[in-house]
Amino acid sequence: MAAIMHDKELAVAELEAAKALFHQKLQESVEEKFNLESRLVLAKQDAVELAVQVEKLAEIAFQQATSHILEDAQLRVSAAETSAAEAAYQIEEQIRIATEGTIVSIVKQSKDAIEKTLAVAQAAGDHTEKLMAAFTDYLNPLEEIVSIKSQNVKLQDAVTDLESQLLGSKNEIGRLKLELEQTMQRANAYELQARNAEKEVHDFQESTRKAVLQQEEEVRILLEKVKKDSVDKRKAASKAFKVELETIKAAVEAAKEAARSKDEAYMRRCEALQRSLKAAEATSETWRRRAEMAESLLLKQVPLSERDEDAIYVVNGGRIDLLMDDDSQKWKLLSDGPRREIPDWMARQIRSIRPKFPPRKTGLPEARFSNFKTLELPIPDEVWSIAQEKTKEDDTLVEHVMEKEIIEKKRKALERALQRKTIKWQRTPEETKLEPGTGTGREIVFQGFNWESWRRKWYLELAPKAADLSRCGITAVWFPPPTESVAPQGYMPSDLYNLNSAYGSWEELKYCIEEMHNQDLLALGDVVLNHRCAHKQSPNGVWNIFGGRLAWGPEAIVCDDPNFQGRGNPSSGDIFHAAPNIDHSQDFVRRDIKEWLNWLRNDIGFDGWRLDFVRGFSGGYVKEYVEASNPAFAIGEYWDSLAYEGGNLCYNQDSHRQRIVNWINATGGTSSAFDVTTKGILHSALHNQYWRLIDPQGKPTGVMGWWPSRAVTFLENHDTGSTQGHWPFPREKLTQGYAYILTHPGTPVVFYDHFYDFGIRDTITELIEARRRGGIHCRSPIKIYHAHNDGYVAKIGDTLVVKLGHFDWNPSKEVDLDGSWQKFVDKGIDYQLWLRQ
């Protein structure tokens, strides 16, 4: 009774604590509501002040732009007027100087010619007077005549000279007239230029006025848009607040419901304990009477009556018990023996609330025929404990434990919901839309195993890492094959519905998946659909009879598999020779596989698939399976050989990536595929052959360059690396390789060994953070600026620039790269990252 009352007090105390916690959370929710309302008011005020500041800034910018434009126009007009005035003055000065010089020279020459003519005429007159005097004086007339003729000849020569000089003057005047006309033409041209300049100034003023009007209109539209955005944001914030308030109300109601359920559970438990107490008291009284009777029998004080002869008295370790009949629970425990094992977590839960039972009997024959007569108390280690027993169906105690566990899970979920921010960050539709071929578009996959993981209890080892992976930016975890397999690694499956594998039991698998979901991580199951190992041999000794829930026969195996005598249709892909290849053209096979995938999705908890060896069957079947199971993300492994020539990797790998793209296209884009092309090219490109990273069209050379949203980039996996090492990535180039795939479009994959065993966990986390800050997703555009022997430079999206190699480069040296850039990661000659400020 004291123990029951103590349990009851503990139950009441827990209930009071739960109520206090609930009221505290409710008070915090109310306070947070008031804080959010005050923040909303402050946000409105900030929005109004921001709008006013934007208007003022727009007005100031408009005035400054207008004043600068007008001053520039006035300066240009003044310069044009000054140039025109200077040109006109120079033309007039040239015309005046040329005219004055011509006129002075003409006047001077004319004056000289007139003076010469007058002198000749004076001389002729004097000579005539002399002749008249001589004639008068009876001089010889012949001499005079000769003298006169000679004088006439001289006069004629003088007249001829005057005529030639006059002709030269006329030519000079004509030349001057021509120069004057040319000068006038130049003056007209200068005047036309001045008019054109004036017209251009007028047009410039007109265009300036139109530009000013257009800027005013743009500023007005911008202000209206800012106001509208402010109103929309205010409405969105109010709507988000209302939605969050409804969520809080729902959470409060759920908390009330959980508290009520917990109260009811505790009440039921108290009632059950009270009933148990009454039964224990009745049993104690019966045992006390029977102990007294047994003691009297042992002391031979009371003889056996006829009523007691049918009872069976047994002694075990000094304690006497009475086995009443076949319906006794003790008799069932002794007769049925141990029950099936229960998980450790359930045993701990049962152990925390188990009642105290009598000591367990070591065996029915020993209990019946023991000769001990004393009443010594049992050894504590021999006391029977229900926590060490095995559960049965319809066990009331187990139901109470399960009920308590469900209530505890609901309480933790409510606590997480109440601790989240009231207004969550609003994701874009692109981020929230899920497609099986891309996920959200921003997935970062973590391969959560290697080739040797099966040697340990891997699910229990992987589950505690969920919180760390989520903090580092991982969004999806790729699990190993979950089914029973002939090979311990899981890639030779047999019974598809048996999930007890070398990695752990199905309970541990579900627990691990639940831990991933608690950290908002997707769980991707590795499913092998191409082949399956048989359970039995046919009459002719061939292993082609399947067992388990999917008991197929040879008709489920393709007929062109040479080793297993299948009776199905020919294969739609390549043959995997180590196990029977499944014929996916059979209706019953596809139906069973779709049911199995939906069972993994709905009952086990997987969110998506990694499809093994998809070269073995048509992509059309993959499309049917994906559409039926509706995964959040699906990846196909289409591993094919690259093109080599003379032992060296060929530059052109278009045929290789075309085969992968053809398979993706066959699935209708419902599944992505591993970009094996990019992995193979990186092996050679990072050894100072960066020119391999750009194709002739200026795009990346892998599947990433043709269909980036369906390209899943990786460096190593359990086949290429780990202990198999079929195609290991160069160890010294791992960080550079991750710098490439984590900053480029596509969906990158991080390998377990690299993250936890190779010592580059912080480097990978830093690159994931750069991808997040740059907003890089599977469809981000890429522009490659340089790709040569010295290095590689590319801009991904609008906010991130990456450089690989020892190439001396930074964003300020690139003419076509605008904006201000801040260095985010600097690893020297390995790689450097810049983010736009």
VENHU-V586642 format. One record per backbone hydrogen bond with DSSP energy under -1.0 kcal/mol. CO is the residue of the C=O (numbers start at 1). NH is the residue of the N-H. E is the energy in kcal/mol with one decimal. If there is no record, write none. Layout:
# VENHU-V586642
CO&NH&E, CO&NH&E
This chain:
# VENHU-V586642
1&5&-3.1, 2&6&-2.7, 3&7&-2.7, 4&8&-2.8, 5&9&-2.9, 6&10&-2.7, 7&11&-2.9, 8&12&-2.9, 9&13&-3.0, 10&14&-3.0, 11&15&-2.6, 12&16&-3.0, 13&17&-2.9, 14&18&-2.7, 15&19&-2.8, 16&20&-3.1, 17&21&-2.9, 18&22&-2.8, 19&23&-3.0, 20&24&-2.8, 21&25&-3.0, 22&26&-2.8, 23&27&-3.0, 24&28&-2.8, 25&29&-2.5, 26&30&-2.5, 27&31&-2.9, 28&32&-2.8, 29&33&-2.2, 30&34&-2.6, 31&35&-2.8, 32&36&-2.7, 33&37&-2.7, 34&38&-2.8, 35&39&-2.9, 36&40&-2.7, 37&41&-2.5, 38&42&-2.9, 39&43&-2.6, 40&44&-2.5, 41&45&-2.7, 42&46&-3.0, 43&47&-2.5, 44&48&-2.6, 45&49&-3.0, 46&50&-2.6, 47&51&-2.5, 48&52&-2.6, 49&53&-2.9, 50&54&-2.6, 51&55&-2.5, 52&56&-2.7, 53&57&-3.2, 54&58&-2.8, 55&59&-2.7, 56&60&-3.1, 57&61&-3.0, 58&62&-2.6, 59&63&-2.9, 60&64&-3.1, 61&65&-2.8, 62&66&-2.9, 63&67&-3.2, 64&68&-2.6, 65&69&-2.2, 66&70&-3.0, 67&71&-2.8, 68&72&-2.4, 69&73&-2.5, 70&74&-3.0, 71&75&-2.6, 72&76&-2.4, 73&77&-2.7, 74&78&-3.0, 75&79&-2.7, 76&80&-2.4, 77&81&-2.9, 78&82&-2.6, 79&83&-2.5, 80&84&-2.5, 81&85&-2.7, 82&86&-2.7, 83&87&-2.4, 84&88&-2.6, 85&89&-2.6, 86&90&-2.5, 87&91&-2.2, 88&92&-2.7, 89&93&-2.6, 90&94&-2.3, 91&95&-2.5, 92&96&-2.8, 93&97&-2.6, 94&98&-2.7, 95&99&-2.6, 96&100&-2.9, 97&101&-2.5, 98&102&-2.0, 99&103&-2.8, 100&104&-2.6, 101&105&-2.2, 102&106&-2.6, 103&107&-2.8, 104&108&-2.6, 105&109&-2.7, 106&110&-2.8, 107&111&-2.8, 108&112&-2.5, 109&113&-2.6, 110&114&-2.7, 111&115&-2.7, 112&116&-2.8, 113&117&-2.5, 114&118&-3.0, 115&119&-2.6, 116&120&-2.5, 117&121&-2.9, 118&122&-2.8, 119&123&-2.7, 120&124&-2.6, 121&125&-2.5, 122&126&-2.7, 123&127&-2.5, 124&128&-2.2, 125&129&-2.5, 126&130&-2.7, 127&131&-2.6, 128&132&-3.0, 129&133&-2.6, 130&134&-3.1, 131&135&-3.8, 132&136&-2.6, 133&137&-2.8, 134&139&-3.2, 135&138&-1.5, 140&144&-1.3, 141&145&-2.5, 142&146&-2.6, 143&147&-2.7, 144&148&-3.1, 145&149&-2.6, 146&150&-2.7, 147&151&-2.3, 148&152&-2.8, 149&153&-2.8, 150&154&-2.3, 151&155&-2.7, 152&156&-2.9, 153&157&-2.6, 154&158&-2.8, 155&159&-3.0, 156&160&-2.9, 157&161&-2.8, 158&162&-2.6, 159&163&-2.7, 160&164&-2.7, 161&165&-3.0, 162&166&-2.7, 163&167&-2.8, 164&168&-2.7, 165&169&-2.5, 166&170&-2.6, 167&171&-2.7, 168&172&-2.7, 169&173&-2.8, 170&174&-2.7, 171&175&-2.8, 172&176&-2.8, 173&177&-2.5, 174&178&-2.7, 175&179&-2.9, 176&180&-2.6, 177&181&-2.8, 178&182&-2.9, 179&183&-2.9, 180&184&-2.5, 181&185&-2.7, 182&186&-2.7, 183&187&-2.5, 184&188&-2.6, 185&189&-2.7, 186&190&-3.1, 187&191&-2.5, 188&192&-2.7, 189&193&-2.9, 190&194&-2.6, 191&195&-2.4, 192&196&-3.0, 193&197&-3.1, 194&198&-2.4, 195&199&-2.8, 196&200&-3.2, 197&201&-2.7, 198&202&-2.3, 199&203&-3.2, 200&204&-3.3, 201&205&-2.7, 202&206&-2.4, 203&207&-3.4, 204&208&-3.0, 205&209&-2.4, 206&210&-2.7, 207&211&-3.2, 208&212&-2.8, 209&213&-2.5, 210&214&-3.1, 211&215&-3.1, 212&216&-2.6, 213&217&-2.5, 214&218&-3.1, 215&219&-3.1, 216&220&-2.5, 217&221&-3.0, 218&222&-3.2, 219&223&-2.8, 220&224&-2.6, 221&225&-2.9, 222&226&-3.1, 223&227&-2.9, 224&228&-3.1, 225&229&-3.6, 226&230&-2.7, 227&231&-2.7, 228&232&-3.3, 229&233&-3.5, 230&234&-2.6, 231&235&-2.9, 232&236&-3.6, 233&237&-3.3, 234&238&-2.6, 235&239&-3.3, 236&240&-3.4, 237&241&-2.7, 238&242&-2.6, 239&243&-3.0, 240&244&-3.1, 241&245&-2.8, 242&246&-2.8, 243&247&-2.5, 244&248&-2.9, 245&249&-2.8, 246&250&-3.1, 247&251&-3.0, 248&252&-3.0, 249&253&-3.1, 250&254&-3.1, 251&255&-2.8, 252&256&-3.0, 253&257&-3.1, 254&258&-3.2, 255&259&-3.2, 256&260&-3.0, 257&261&-3.0, 258&262&-2.9, 259&263&-2.9, 260&264&-2.9, 261&265&-2.9, 262&266&-3.0, 263&267&-2.9, 264&268&-3.0, 265&269&-2.7, 266&270&-3.1, 267&271&-3.0, 268&272&-2.8, 269&273&-2.9, 270&274&-2.7, 271&275&-2.8, 272&276&-2.9, 273&277&-2.8, 274&278&-2.8, 275&279&-2.9, 276&280&-3.2, 277&281&-3.0, 278&282&-2.8, 279&283&-3.2, 280&284&-3.2, 281&285&-2.7, 282&286&-2.6, 283&287&-3.4, 284&288&-2.9, 285&289&-2.5, 286&290&-2.9, 287&291&-3.1, 288&292&-2.5, 289&293&-2.4, 290&294&-3.2, 291&295&-3.2, 292&296&-2.5, 293&297&-2.4, 294&298&-3.1, 295&299&-2.4, 296&301&-3.7, 297&300&-1.1, 312&323&-1.0, 314&321&-1.4, 316&319&-1.7, 319&316&-2.2, 321&314&-1.5, 325&328&-1.2, 328&332&-2.0, 329&333&-2.4, 330&334&-2.5, 331&335&-2.5, 332&336&-3.4, 333&337&-1.3, 343&347&-2.0, 344&348&-2.5, 345&349&-1.9, 346&350&-2.8, 347&351&-2.9, 348&352&-1.5, 350&353&-1.1, 363&367&-2.3, 364&368&-2.2, 365&369&-2.3, 367&315&-1.0, 379&382&-1.6, 380&383&-1.4, 385&388&-1.2, 386&389&-1.2, 395&399&-2.2, 396&400&-2.2, 397&401&-2.1, 398&402&-2.9, 399&403&-2.5, 400&404&-2.6, 401&405&-2.3, 402&406&-2.4, 403&407&-2.4, 404&408&-2.2, 405&409&-2.3, 406&410&-2.4, 407&411&-2.3, 408&412&-2.4, 409&413&-2.5, 410&414&-2.4, 411&415&-2.4, 412&416&-2.4, 413&417&-2.2, 414&418&-2.5, 415&419&-1.8, 428&432&-1.6, 429&433&-1.8, 435&439&-3.9, 436&634&-2.5, 438&441&-1.7, 439&435&-1.6, 441&778&-2.7, 444&475&-2.2, 444&476&-1.6, 445&750&-2.8, 446&478&-3.1, 450&453&-1.2, 452&455&-1.6, 453&456&-1.7, 456&458&-2.2, 457&461&-1.3, 458&462&-2.7, 459&463&-2.1, 462&465&-1.5, 463&466&-1.8, 465&469&-2.4, 466&470&-2.4, 467&471&-2.2, 468&472&-1.7, 469&474&-2.2, 470&473&-1.2, 475&522&-2.4, 476&446&-2.4, 477&524&-3.0, 478&448&-2.1, 484&494&-2.2, 487&490&-1.8, 492&486&-2.8, 493&533&-3.7, 495&498&-1.3, 498&484&-2.1, 499&501&-1.1, 501&504&-1.2, 503&459&-1.9, 504&501&-2.0, 505&509&-2.1, 506&510&-2.4, 507&511&-2.3, 508&512&-2.3, 509&513&-2.5, 510&514&-2.4, 511&515&-1.9, 512&516&-1.9, 513&517&-2.4, 514&518&-2.2, 516&521&-2.5, 517&520&-1.9, 522&477&-3.2, 523&607&-3.1, 523&608&-1.4, 524&479&-3.3, 525&610&-2.6, 527&612&-2.1, 530&582&-2.4, 536&545&-1.8, 538&541&-2.6, 542&538&-3.2, 542&544&-1.5, 545&535&-2.2, 545&536&-2.6, 550&552&-1.7, 552&546&-2.1, 553&556&-2.0, 554&557&-1.9, 554&567&-2.4, 556&583&-2.6, 557&568&-2.3, 569&559&-1.1, 580&532&-1.8, 581&558&-2.2, 583&586&-1.2, 586&590&-2.0, 587&591&-2.4, 588&592&-2.3, 589&593&-2.5, 590&594&-2.4, 591&595&-2.1, 592&596&-2.3, 593&597&-2.6, 594&598&-2.1, 595&599&-1.9, 596&600&-2.3, 597&601&-2.1, 598&602&-3.0, 599&603&-2.1, 599&604&-1.4, 600&605&-1.4, 600&606&-1.9, 607&632&-3.4, 608&525&-2.8, 609&635&-2.0, 610&527&-1.8, 611&637&-2.1, 613&616&-1.4, 615&574&-2.4, 619&623&-2.1, 620&624&-1.7, 621&625&-2.4, 622&626&-2.9, 623&627&-2.6, 624&628&-1.6, 625&629&-2.2, 626&630&-2.4, 633&609&-1.9, 634&672&-2.4, 635&611&-3.6, 636&674&-2.0, 637&614&-1.4, 643&650&-2.3, 645&648&-1.5, 648&645&-3.1, 653&657&-2.2, 654&658&-2.0, 655&659&-1.4, 656&660&-1.3, 657&661&-2.4, 658&662&-2.5, 659&663&-1.7, 660&664&-2.3, 661&665&-2.6, 662&666&-1.8, 663&667&-1.3, 664&669&-2.1, 665&668&-1.5, 667&670&-1.1, 672&636&-2.1, 673&712&-2.6, 674&676&-1.9, 675&679&-1.6, 676&680&-2.4, 677&681&-2.3, 678&682&-2.4, 679&683&-1.4, 681&685&-3.0, 682&686&-1.7, 684&687&-1.5, 685&689&-1.9, 689&692&-2.1, 690&693&-2.0, 695&698&-2.5, 699&695&-3.0, 702&705&-1.5, 703&706&-1.0, 703&707&-3.1, 707&710&-1.5, 708&711&-1.3, 710&673&-2.5, 711&747&-2.6, 712&675&-2.9, 713&749&-1.5, 717&721&-2.4, 719&726&-1.8, 720&727&-1.5, 721&725&-3.0, 730&733&-1.5, 731&734&-1.3, 733&737&-2.4, 734&738&-2.7, 735&739&-2.1, 736&740&-1.3, 737&741&-2.4, 738&742&-2.4, 748&445&-2.1, 750&447&-2.7, 751&755&-1.9, 752&756&-2.5, 753&757&-2.2, 753&758&-1.3, 760&764&-2.3, 761&765&-2.5, 762&766&-2.3, 763&767&-2.0, 764&768&-2.4, 765&769&-2.1, 766&770&-2.0, 767&771&-2.2, 768&772&-2.2, 769&773&-2.8, 770&774&-2.4, 771&776&-2.1, 772&775&-1.1, 777&780&-1.5, 781&797&-3.5, 783&795&-2.8, 786&793&-2.4, 791&788&-2.3, 792&804&-2.8, 793&785&-1.9, 793&786&-1.6, 794&802&-2.5, 795&783&-2.5, 796&800&-1.1, 799&836&-2.0, 800&796&-2.4, 801&834&-2.5, 802&794&-2.1, 803&832&-2.0, 804&792&-2.2, 807&809&-1.1, 810&813&-2.1, 811&814&-1.3, 820&837&-3.1, 822&835&-2.9, 825&833&-2.7, 827&830&-1.7, 830&805&-1.6, 831&827&-2.5, 832&803&-2.4, 833&824&-2.7, 833&825&-1.4, 834&801&-2.3, 835&822&-2.9
